[in-house]
């Protein structure tokens, strides 16, 4: 069954509009993902800072440092645009602060 010229024009117009909407949604999604990445990076930096503060205070008091765990220190692969994170670096900084 062949389409009439009017039907073909209507479907082409519908297709173009749908494609434009898909592109708009893709752009919006990318913006939201970027906002989330930036917020996570700020939270990670804050966590690292407070961990150093915690470990430094514990060292000054001569108190054994409670294991806070390293879960969630770094973004999971794919969220930060990299294959991994700086988990080893963050842990090393905390250990260096604890050792003084």
N, C-alpha and C positions, 0 to 999 in steps of 0.2 A: 504494500500500500504506500503510494507516494504521497508526500506532503504537498500541500498547495504552497504557493509563494508566500501568502500571508502567514500560514502556519510555520513555514521555515523561518521567516523573519521574526516571528514571535519567539520561537525556540532559541534562535541565535541571540536575541536580545536578553532573554531569560538566562541563558548560559553566561553571557558577558556580565550581567548583574550579579549572578551567583559567584563568578570568579572574582569580581571586585570585592564582594563581601568576604570571601575567603581570604583575600590578601589583607583586608582591613583587620580581620580577626587574628591573622598571623602576626601582624604588626603589634596589635594590642597584647597578645600573648607574650611576645618577646620583651615588650616594655615591662610587663608585670614580672616576668622571670628575672629581668635585670634588677628590678627593685628588691626582689626577694634575695638575690645574690648579695646586693649591697647591705641589706639589713643583717643577713647572716654573717657577713664579714665583720660588721660592727660588733655584733654579739660575741663572735669568737675572740676578737681583740679584747673586749671587756672581760671575758672569761679568763683569758690568759693573764691579764693584768691582776685580776683578783686572786688568781691562783698563786701568782708570784708574791702578792701581799700576804696571803694566807701562809705560804711556805716560809717566807721571811720572818713573819711574826712567830711561827712555831719554832723556828731555829733559834731566835733570840730568847724565847722562853724555855728552850731545851725540851720541848715537847715533841714526841714522835708525831710525824705528819700522817694524818689520816689519808688513806688511799681514796682519792676522789674519783679515780677512774679517768680514762682518756676518751671515753665514748662521746661522740658528738663534738670533739674539739675541732675537727676539720670537716669541710664540706665533703659530701660523698662524691665520688667520681661522676662527672657529667654536670653537676650543679654549679661548679665554679669554672667550667670551661677547660678543666685540666683532667689529667688521668688519675690524679690523687690529690693529696694535700701536703701540708708541711707537718704532719703528725710527729715525725721524729724531731724536727726543729723545735716545736712547741714543748715537747717533753724534755728535750735537752735544755731549754731555757729554764724550765721549772726546776730541774735538777741542779743546774748551775746556781740558781738563786738560793736553793736550799743548802747547798754546800758552802756558799759565800765566797 
